[in-house]
Amino acid sequence: MGRLSQAVNSGKFARSGASGGAFIGFDEKDIQKEFDRAFKELENLHDSVTTAQIRRIARASLKPMVKAYRDEAKKGETNLFRVYRKGGVYAEIKKGTLAKSIGVITTRVNKGQTFASLYVGPRVKRMFSDPEKGGWFAHFVEYGYLRDGTYRGNLYGFAKRARTKQSGGVGNEFKRRMRSFLNKKVKAARV
């Protein structure tokens, strides 16, 4: 058996005399064993990662976006404004109401989907369903629908400004957190 075939079969380096190059070979059984181990780790990893864990990571990575939304809302909110309906006062919106209502919102899981979507915006359900506590009016100020469509106050475009500031950071933060989480899972799943 020649030098090259011995190197391939033993998995050791062999040096060629003429070219000065180095060859490396591996035993086929060792390679197959490593692939089997890697596939077993992936199988264990798949079983150990839950939708709730991924949602938790996504929610945590959206915190900078929530802060940006709240900061933009706080900058532009006035002391008080009233909303009239049917000839009377429907709600008196106090300063800070919009900023307090901003949070991470989870959508329903629709048929055929695996995960619910998460997004940042004004909350309007549960404790925020009260017209004087919730952010139900956010789209009016975001798009200028107040005062017969002529609103151009400090809150006009607040969400767009917040998204512009944080859009790249959220994706990078999610990747970083997810990578860290998966690395921990791979280490724990080692067979």
N, C-alpha and C positions, 0 to 999 in steps of 0.2 A: 504494500500500500504506500502511495506517495505521501509527501509531506502535507500537501493541501488536503487530501482526503482524511489524514489523521487529525488535522486541525478541525475540520468540519465535524467529524464524528466525536471528538473529545471536547469541543467547545473552547479550545485554547487558541491562542494566537500562533500564526505560522508566518515566518518571514521568508519572503522570496529573495533569492540571491541576486538576481539581475536588476530588478526594478527598485528594490528597497522598500516595497509596499508591505503593508500588513493586512492579513486576512483574518476574519473572525468567523467562526461557525458555531452553530448551536445544535444540540441534540433535538431531534424532532419531538421526542417524548417530553422533554423539559418544556418546550414551547407549548405543546398541547396542554400540559399540566397548568402552565401560567394562564393560558386562555380560559381553561375551565374555572380556575380560581377567580379570574376577573369577571366572568359571566355570573358566577355564584354571588360575588360581591354586588354586582349590579342588580341581581334578583332580590337580594336582601335589602338593598337600598330602596328599590322600588316599593317593596312592601312596608318599609319603615317611614316613608315620607307621606304625610297626610295633607289633604286639602286645607285643613285648618292651620297647619304649620305654614304652608305657603301663603295663605291669606294673612297670617300674623306678620310674616316678613314683608309682604306688600304694604300692609297697613303701617308698619313702622317706617318703611321707606318713604311714605307719603307725608310724614310729619313736617319736613321742611316746606312742602307745598302748602300745608294748612297754615303754617306760620306766615308764609308770604301772603296768602289770602287775607288773613286776619290783620296783618300790618297794613295792607292796602285799604282794607275796609275802615280801620281806625283812623287812618290819615284823612279820609274824606267825609266821615260822618258828622253831620251837624247835630245841634243840641236836641232838637225834637221836630218831628213832622207828623202831620195828621193825614189819615187816609179817610176820605169821605165816600159813603155809599148810601144810596137811597135817601139823600137829603140830610144825613146825619154823620157823625163821626164813627167810623168803623173801627179804627185803631189809632192809638197814639204811640208812635215808634220813638223810643228813647235812644239817646246816644249810646253806642256800644252794642245794640241789639243785633245788628248784622254780623259784627265780628264774633260775638258769642255763638251765633248759630252756625258758623263755619266748622265743618268737620269732615271726616272720612265717611262716605256713604257706601253701603254694600247693596248691590242690585240683586234682584231675584236670579236664581239659576233657571234659565229657560230650558225647554226640552232640547236635548241634543248637546247641551253644553256641559262641560265638566266643572268649570269654576264660575263663581259669581264675579262680576266686575266690581272694582272699587274705584271711586272717584271722589274728588274734593269739591265741596260746594256748600251752599247754605242748607241746613237741615230744616225740614218743615213737618216732620211727623213726631209722634209721641209727645214728649214734653215741649217740643217746638211747634206744636200744632196751634197753640194760642196765637192769634194774629199779632199780639203785642210782644211775643217772645221769639217767634220763628223768623226765618229769613225768606219768607214767601215773596217778598217784594224785590229780591235781589235782581231779578231780570229786568225790572222796570228801570232801576238805576244803572245797571250794566249797559243796557242798550239805549237808554235815553227815552223811555216811553212815558215818563212823567210830564206833566204840563203840556198835554196834547202833542207829545213827541219832541218837545223842544228842550228837554232836560239836558244840560251839559255841566252839571255840578262836579264836585270833587270825586264823587263815587262813579261817575261815568267811566266805564271801561276798567274798573278796579280788578276784575277777574282776569282780564286779558293781560294786564300789567303783571299780575302775580304769576300767571302761567309763563310769561316770557322770562321772568327772573329765574324760575326754578325748573323749567321743563327738562333741561339736560341733567340736572343734579338728581332728580328722582330716579331716572333710569340707571344712572351709575350707582346710586345708593342701593337700588334693588339688586343689581348684579353683584355688588360687593357683599351684601348680606346673604344672598342666595349662595354664592360661592363658599362663603365661610360656613354656612349651615350644611351644605353638601359635603364639604371636606370633613366636618365633624362626623357626619353620618357614614362616610366611606371608612374613616378610621374605626368607628364603632362596629362596622359590618365586616371587618377583616376576618376571613375564614382561616 
